[in-house]
Amino acid sequence: MEEAIARTEKEVADARTKLQYQLVVPDTLVAQTDAVKAEIADLEAKIQEYRQQSDVLKAQADDYYAQANQYRQQQQHHTNIANNAWITRKGRSGRWYNVQLPEIHLRN
């Protein structure tokens, strides 16, 4: 999207340069100027459209990152709970002992 915006802005700059430095032929000058101005307006509209699309995509990406961060925090919370869990087991003597479960490691 950013490449398309940069390309279109370059085309606008080229069109402006073309308008500024075109050869002066009295019969075609007015027609060419109008055509170049129309082309510039069209390209500026494209730039605006690309920027709007880019903003929408950036907002969507930010939403996905926020959602992923929330899931990571929730996963870490559950992992912490699991790592702090204890169970009760009966020993050989018949007595009950508290035993901590083996630690859980998350893969990154």
WOPEBEL-V659834 format. One line per field, one symbol per residue. burial: b if it has 16 or more other ideal C-beta (glycine too) atoms within 10 Angstrom, else e. Layout:
BEGIN
burial=???
END
This chain:
BEGIN
burial=eeeebeebeebbeebeeeeeeeeeeeeeeeeeeeebeebbeebeebbeebeeeeeeeeeeeeeeeeeeeeeeeeeeeeeeeeeeeeeeeeeeeeeeeeeeeeeeeeee
END
